[in-house]
Amino acid sequence: MSGPPFRRVLVANRGEIAIRVLRTLRRLGIESVAVYSEPEAGAEHVVQADQAVCIGKGPVAESYLLGQRIIAAAVTTGADAIHPGYGLLSENAGFALACADAGVVFVGPPPAAIEAMGDKVSARRLMSAAGVPVVPGALEPVEDLDSARETAAALGYPVAIKASGAGGGKGFRVAASEEELAAALDGARGEGERFFGNGTVYIESYLEDPRHIEVQVLADTAGNTVHLFERDCTIQRRHQKLVEEAPAPTIDDELRMRIGEIAVRAARAVGYTSAGTVEGLLSGGAFHFLEMNTRIQVEHGVTELVTGIDLVEQQLRIAAGEALTLQQDDVVLRGHAIECRVNAEDAARSFRPSPGTISSYVEPVGEHVRVDSGVVRGSAVLPYYDPMIAKVLVWGPDRGTATDRMAAALDAFEIEGVRTLLPFHRALLRSEQWRDATTCRDLVADPGWLTRTADHVR
């Protein structure tokens, strides 16, 4: 590829994703600027950046969500572009527009694409019109309880009620019968209003025990779009992902190519550019569009391991106006990769958050083992932010080898001072359900499973 696409880039994020972006900036010879809140003045992403600017107090609403303050930091430090990472402002169309107004490149898709995919009702309508299969359900918002009853009866129970502007598992309720519909409707609407300022909801069929499959896409401003195959993100708790792998273990080559083509069609329908993810549910051999994440994903690393493509670099080059040098035939799937999210949570106690100070921290090392982390020994896990400490990623020539490599890496990972999901992952990776590539929902949903498993004390 050509030289560095930018001279200096500000990373509008924190923790492991900020450090992940910094790693690619450093490799490309691009100067970096970090932003931080007052309690994170000594955080690792601040230490590793070339420059750093304090943007406010600890809570994200007083720091990392202050778009104008972040843009001002970019202008003051002479940054050419802002990489938003994921979460926070990464899918904020207003922030992307404000970057353009300030003459700073937003490393992500056009604001119009962010806006279109940010509203799930409009996204479903757009995808349906483009011939992309969506989860069966309404293409219009729910007006009232009577219309909700009518739609649910036509679909058949159970149904899912979802807030149109929500994400991350918020604003999502299931009604197994008409008696549960009113409460589910109120719950989804209330969370949509509380967390996202949007109480609009819609109804779709609730698919029983589906697999959560997502497809990585890349698209440039010249009209070139490719997919980088799929990831399986089925193992979740309350719609929060815990383990991801690529490729999906239950998909054959024919279905893989069909899903990839659907994802490319979806990206083109919205005029997408940059790296993005088309998420869907696989049930009965049919893939249904769920939503499109207009940013890089937490689990992007497993795709990097099986394709050899640096997705952050691709984002930067696309944002700089460069055309993709990849054609679809150039993207080759090699081996198998797994990622485990290591959160500061206690799985044996209903995944209760465990903030505190990390008193001991030793990462696993070895061939084909990668740890994306935002902490070191002495780092504080603060209650203001997402509890993810690190991600452990491994690659192997096949799923069995990757599983064994991950189990060994988890055993070697030492974190003290806070409780983490390490015991959960150690037990899960040794379970029969994981080896058989089931959805593992019975284990995740069983509050007593981990305490009955010998590995929970490790």
N, C-alpha and C positions, 0 to 999 in steps of 0.2 A: 504494500500500500504506500501512499504518498506520505509526506511529512506530517507533523502535528496539525490537526484541524483548527486548533485554537492556541493562543499564547498563554492565556490564564483563564481558569474556570473556578467559579465559586460553587461549593457543594452545600446546598441548602438542606442539610439533614445532619444526623448525628449517629453515633454508635457504629455497628458493624457495616451498615450500608454506606455510610460516609467513608469509612476506611476502605471498603471495597472499591468505591469510585476513585479514591485517592491512589490506589494501587495502579489502576490503569492510567491515570493522569501521569504518574511518575514514570511508568514504562514508556509513554509516548513523548516524554519530555515537555509536558505542559505544566506550568506553574499552578499551584493550588491555593485556594482560600477557603478556610473553614469558618463556620459561624457556630456560636455556642451561647448557652445560657449561663447565668452567673454561677450556679452550682457546678457547672461542667468546665470550669476554666482550665482544669488540669486533665481533662478527658483525653483518651488516646487519639481521637480524630483531630483534636486541637494540636496535640504534640506532633502528629505526623504531617500536618499541612505546612506549606511554606509561610502562610500568613493566617491570622485568625482574628475575627471581629466578634465582640460580645454584642448580642442583640436583645438582651432583656433578662427577666427573672426566670425562675425554674419552670413554672407551668407553661405548656406549649402555647396556650392562648396569649401569653405574655412574652413569648420569644420566638419559637420555631414556626408559629403560624402568622407572624407579623410580616406579611409579604412586602410591604413598602420599606420596612426597615432592612430586610434582606436585600432588596434591590438597591437600596442606598449603599449598603456595604459593598455590593458588586461594583457600583459606579465609583465609589471612593477608592477602591483598591485597583481599579482598572481592569476588572474581569471582563472578558469578551462574552462569556456565557455562564448560565446557571444550570447545574445539574440537580434536579430535585430529589433524586433517589426514589424511594417509595413511601407511601403514607404522607402525612403532613400536607404539603402544598403540591404534591406531584400530579394530582388530578383536579387541580383548581384552574378552571378556564380563565377566571378573572386574573389570577396571578400570571398565567402565560401571556395574556393580553398586556398586562402592566409591564412585563419584561420587554415586550416589543416596543411599547411606548417609550421606555427608558433607553432603547438602543442596545439592549442586552439580549443575546440569543437564549431562548428557553430550550433546553435539551429534552425535547419531547414532541408529541404530536401537535397539530394545529388546535387552537382553542375550540374551533367548531366541532372537531372530532371528540375532544374531551367532553364538551357539553352534550353532544348527541348520545354518547355512551354512558354519561353520568346519570341520565334519567332512564331507568329500566323500561318504563312503558314505551317511550319513544324509541329506545333501542330495539325492543321486541317488534315494534311496527316496521322499523327500518329493515331489520334482518328478514322479517317475514316477506316484505315486498321484494327483497333481493334474492328470494329463494333459499334462504338459510333456514333449516329446520329449527324451530323454537320449541320449548316445553309447551305442551298443550295448555291453553288457557286464554284469558281475555287479553285483547290488545288495547283495551281502554281502561282507565282507572275505575275503581269501585266508587259509585256515587253514594250509596247508603246501604243499610243492612238488607233491605228487601232485594236490591239488585245483586248483592253479594249472595244471598240465598239462591237466587235464580241461576247465577253463574255456577255456583258450587254444585247445585243439583244437576245441571247439565253436564258438568265435568265428572261428577261422581266423587265421593269422599274416599280417602282423605284429600284435602286441598291445602295448598300453601298460600298464605297471605303475606305479601312482601311490600315493604316501603319502597317507592319508586326511586328515591334518591339516596337510599342507604347502602351500606356495604359492611364487610367485616363481620357478618353474622348478626348485625343489629337490624331491627325492624323486620324480623322474620318470625312468623308463627305458623303452626300447623293446627288445623281443625280436622279431627277424625270423624266428626258428625255434626249435624246441624246445631246440636245443643252447645257445641264448643265454638261455633262460628263467631258469635258476637264478641266473646272475650278475645279471640284471636285477632279479630279485626281491630278492636280497641288497642290491643297490645302492640301490634305492628304499626298502627297509625301513631300511637303515643311515642314509641321509640324513634320513628322517623322524624317527628317534630322535635323531640328532645335532643337528638344527636346530630340531625342534619338540617333542621329547620324546614322540613318538608313532610307533611303528613299524608301525602298522596299514596294510596296503596292499590295493588292489583292482585288478582287471583290466578293461580295456575295449578295444574295437577301436582300432587305431591308424589313423586316417584319413590317407591319403596326400595331401599337398599341399592341405589344406583352407584356407579363408580363416577368419581369426579375427575374428568379428563380435561386438560387444557392444552392448547397448542400455541407455541411460540411463533410469532411472525416478525418479519422485518420488512419495512417498506420505505423507499426513498422518495424524494420529491420529483423524480423523473418517471414515476409510474411503475417501477419495478417492485414486486412483492414476492417474497418467498416464505415458506414455513420451515421451521427447524424441528419438526416432529412434535410429539406430544409428551406430556408429563402426567403421571397419575398422582393425584393429591387427595385420594379418598379418605385417608386416615385423618379424621378431624374430631375436634371436640367443640360442640356448640358452634359449628361452622368456622372454627379456627383451625387452620392446618397444623399438623404435627409432624408428619413424615411425607416426603415426596420422592418420587423415583421416575427415572426415564431410561428406556421407554416404558410405556404401560405394560405390565406383565400379561394382561389378558387380551391384548389386541394383536390381530394378525396383520400381515403386510397389506392385504387388500383394504381392510378397514382403516388402517393407518393412513394410507394414501387418500382415502375418501374423506377422512376427518381433516387432513391437511388441506385438501382442496376447499372444503367448507370454510375453514379459517381464512384462507386467502380471499375467498369471495366476500366474507364478512368485512375484512380489512379494506378491501377495495370499495365496498358499498358506502363506507363512511369517509372515504378520502383520507385514509390513515397514512401517516408517515412515522418513522422511528420504530423502536421495539415495542411490541404490545402482545397481549395474551388474550386469546379467545377461549373462554371457559365454557364448559358444557357438561351435561350429565349423560352417561352411557347406560342405557337400560334396555334389556332385551335385544341387544345388538344394534340399537338405534341411538345416534348421537343427537342431542338437542342443545341448541345454543342457550346459554344461561346469561352471560354478560361478557363485556370486553373490558379488560383492565388496561387503561391507556398509560401504562408506565412499565418500568421493569418490575419483575416480581421478586419476592423474597427468595423463591426457589429457582431463580434463573441459573444458578450454578450447576445444577444437574444437567441442564441442556448444554452448558459450556463444556462439561466433562465428556459428553457423548458425541459432540460435534466438533470440538476444538475451536469454537468461535467465541471471541470475547464480545459479549453483548454490549457492554458499556462502551467499548471502542466503536462498535457499530452505531450506537446512539449518537456519539459525538460526531462521527463522520457524516451521518445523515443530517444532523442539525447544522453542520457547516455547509450543506448543499452538495456533498459528494454523492455520486451514484454508487449503488451497491456493486461490488465486484463479484458478487455471488450470483450464480444462476441456480435454479432448483436442483439440477443434477449435480451441482458442486457440493450440496449438503449431504453428507454421508453419516449414517448412524453407526456408531462403533461402541460395542459393549453395553454396560449397564451402570447407572449411577444412582446413588441413594443419598438423601439429605435428611438429617434429624435436627429439629430445632431444639436447642437447649435453652429453655426459659427458666427464669427464677420463679418457679412454681412447684408446689408440692402435690404431685399427682395422687398420692395416697390419701390426701385430705381435700379431695374435690378440686384439685388444681389451684389451691389457694396461693395467691401471690406471696413471694418471699423476698421483700426488699432487704437490703443490708449492705455490709461491706465484705468484699471477697478477700478472705484471709490467706487462701492458698489457691494457686491457679497454674495448672500444668496441662498444656494441650498435647493431644496425641500427635505423633509424627510417624512418617513411614511412606513407602511408595504408594502413590495414588490416594493419599489421604490429604484432604484440604480442610482447614478450619477458617471460616470467616467470623471474626470476633471483633467486639468493640471494647474489650476490657483487658486488664492485666491484674496481677496481684495488687490489692489495695484499692481497686476501683470500687466505687459505690454504685449499687443498683438502686436507683431513685424511684420513688413511687409515682413521679410525674409521667414516666415514660413507659413504652412497651417493655415487658419483662424479658425480652429475648437477650440473652447474654452472647450466644454464639450459634453458629450452624456448623455441624460436622457433615462433610461431604466425602464420599468415597467413590472410586470407579473400579470396576472389575470386568473381565471379558464376558461374564454372564451374571445373572442375578444371584445365583448361589455363592459365587466367589465374592461378589460385592457385599452380600449379607455377612459373610464370615469376616470380611475386612472391616465392615462397620462395627460388628460386635467387638472385635479386638480394639478398635479405636475408642469405642465407648468405655470399655474396661480401663483403658489407659488414661482417660480424661479425668483429671482431678480438679474439683472445685469445692472449696470449703468456705464457710461463713454464711452461705445462703443455701437453701434447698433448691434443687433443680430437677429437671425432667430426665436426668441421666438414668435413675433407676427404672423409670417407665420405659425408656427406649431400650435399655438392656434386656428387660423382660419381654418386651414386644418382639424384638428381633430374634429371640429364641423360641417364640411361640409357634405352635403348629399352624395357627391361622395365618401368620405372616409367611411361613414357608410355603403354604398352599395358595398364597396370593389371594386370600379372601379380603373382604372389606374391613375386617377386624372390628366392626362396630359393636359386636357383643362384648369385646374386651374393654373398649373405651367407655362404653355406657355402663359397665359394671363397676360401681364404686368400691367393691370389695376385692376385685380381681388382683390388684397390685399387692395388697396386704396379705393375700393368700399365696403370693408367689415368692419363692425364696430370694429372688434377685432384689426385692424391694428394700432390703437392708443394706445393699452394697453402695 
